[in-house]
Amino acid sequence: MLRAQRPVTEVAPGDAALVVCAATGKLRTFVGAKDRRRYKDRLAELTDRAGGDDPELRTLMRNLRKAHASAVTSAEMARSSSGGGGGGG
């Protein structure tokens, strides 16, 4: 569904939710980092589709992706400010 050519409107909301959760949860077997970057816009569309007709669920899905992006940014900043070694001792 992520790489599919069919319109997002034809994807079942439950299927869209599974793809979004797999991408957000970094389940690399299903959605690798390269695909997350390449299909960023489609993931955003699938996020909205995953909420179906429920605006609260759409908001929840969007917030899930935002929280993930924020956590990744924080981790990258922490790693770069510590020199990237991660060790200490």
C-alpha positions as a Markdown table, in Angstrom:
| # | Residue | x | y | z |
|---|---|---|---|---|
| 1 | Met | 0.0 | 0.0 | 0.0 |
| 2 | Leu | 2.9 | 2.4 | 0.7 |
| 3 | Arg | 4.4 | 1.8 | -2.8 |
| 4 | Ala | 1.1 | 1.1 | -4.5 |
| 5 | Gln | -0.1 | 3.3 | -7.4 |
| 6 | Arg | -3.7 | 3.1 | -6.4 |
| 7 | Pro | -5.2 | 6.2 | -4.8 |
| 8 | Val | -5.2 | 6.4 | -1.0 |
| 9 | Thr | -8.9 | 6.9 | -1.1 |
| 10 | Glu | -9.2 | 3.2 | -2.2 |
| 11 | Val | -7.2 | 1.9 | 0.8 |
| 12 | Ala | -9.2 | 0.6 | 3.6 |
| 13 | Pro | -8.8 | 2.7 | 6.8 |
| 14 | Gly | -7.7 | -0.3 | 8.8 |
| 15 | Asp | -5.0 | -1.2 | 6.2 |
| 16 | Ala | -3.8 | 2.5 | 6.2 |
| 17 | Ala | -3.6 | 2.4 | 10.0 |
| 18 | Leu | -1.4 | -0.7 | 9.9 |
| 19 | Val | 1.0 | 0.8 | 7.4 |
| 20 | Val | 1.2 | 4.0 | 9.4 |
| 21 | Cys | 1.9 | 2.1 | 12.6 |
| 22 | Ala | 4.5 | 0.0 | 11.0 |
| 23 | Ala | 6.3 | 3.0 | 9.6 |
| 24 | Thr | 6.0 | 5.0 | 12.8 |
| 25 | Gly | 7.1 | 2.0 | 14.9 |
| 26 | Lys | 10.1 | 1.5 | 12.7 |
| 27 | Leu | 9.2 | -2.1 | 11.8 |
| 28 | Arg | 12.0 | -2.2 | 9.2 |
| 29 | Thr | 10.8 | -5.6 | 7.9 |
| 30 | Phe | 7.8 | -3.8 | 6.5 |
| 31 | Val | 8.8 | -0.1 | 6.1 |
| 32 | Gly | 12.5 | 0.8 | 6.0 |
| 33 | Ala | 13.9 | 4.2 | 6.7 |
| 34 | Lys | 14.5 | 4.8 | 3.0 |
| 35 | Asp | 10.8 | 4.1 | 2.2 |
| 36 | Arg | 9.7 | 6.3 | 5.1 |
| 37 | Arg | 11.7 | 9.2 | 3.5 |
| 38 | Arg | 10.7 | 8.4 | -0.1 |
| 39 | Tyr | 7.0 | 8.0 | 0.6 |
| 40 | Lys | 6.7 | 10.7 | 3.3 |
| 41 | Asp | 3.8 | 12.4 | 1.5 |
| 42 | Arg | 1.9 | 9.2 | 0.9 |
| 43 | Leu | 2.4 | 8.3 | 4.6 |
| 44 | Ala | 0.8 | 11.6 | 5.5 |
| 45 | Glu | -2.1 | 10.8 | 3.2 |
| 46 | Leu | -2.4 | 7.3 | 4.7 |
| 47 | Thr | -2.3 | 8.8 | 8.2 |
| 48 | Asp | -5.4 | 10.9 | 7.4 |
| 49 | Arg | -7.0 | 7.8 | 5.7 |
| 50 | Ala | -6.3 | 5.7 | 8.8 |
| 51 | Gly | -8.6 | 7.9 | 10.9 |
| 52 | Gly | -11.5 | 7.1 | 8.6 |
| 53 | Asp | -14.5 | 9.3 | 9.3 |
| 54 | Asp | -13.5 | 9.8 | 12.9 |
| 55 | Pro | -11.7 | 13.2 | 13.3 |
| 56 | Glu | -10.4 | 12.2 | 16.8 |
| 57 | Leu | -8.8 | 9.1 | 15.4 |
| 58 | Arg | -7.2 | 11.1 | 12.5 |
| 59 | Thr | -5.8 | 13.5 | 15.1 |
| 60 | Leu | -4.5 | 10.6 | 17.1 |
| 61 | Met | -2.7 | 9.1 | 14.1 |
| 62 | Arg | -1.2 | 12.5 | 13.2 |
| 63 | Asn | 0.0 | 13.0 | 16.8 |
| 64 | Leu | 1.5 | 9.6 | 16.8 |
| 65 | Arg | 3.7 | 10.4 | 13.8 |
| 66 | Lys | 4.6 | 13.9 | 15.2 |
| 67 | Ala | 5.6 | 12.3 | 18.5 |
| 68 | His | 7.8 | 9.8 | 16.7 |
| 69 | Ala | 9.5 | 12.5 | 14.6 |
| 70 | Ser | 10.1 | 14.6 | 17.8 |
| 71 | Ala | 11.7 | 11.6 | 19.6 |
| 72 | Val | 13.9 | 10.8 | 16.6 |
| 73 | Thr | 15.0 | 14.5 | 16.5 |
| 74 | Ser | 15.8 | 14.5 | 20.2 |
| 75 | Ala | 17.8 | 11.3 | 20.0 |
| 76 | Glu | 19.8 | 12.6 | 17.1 |
| 77 | Met | 20.5 | 15.8 | 18.9 |
| 78 | Ala | 21.6 | 14.0 | 22.0 |
| 79 | Arg | 23.8 | 11.7 | 20.0 |
| 80 | Ser | 25.5 | 14.6 | 18.1 |
| 81 | Ser | 26.1 | 16.6 | 21.3 |
| 82 | Ser | 27.7 | 13.7 | 23.0 |
| 83 | Gly | 30.1 | 13.1 | 20.2 |
| 84 | Gly | 28.2 | 10.1 | 18.9 |
| 85 | Gly | 30.2 | 7.6 | 20.9 |
| 86 | Gly | 27.4 | 6.5 | 23.1 |
| 87 | Gly | 30.0 | 5.0 | 25.5 |
| 88 | Gly | 31.5 | 6.4 | 28.6 |
| 89 | Gly | 32.2 | 4.4 | 31.5 |
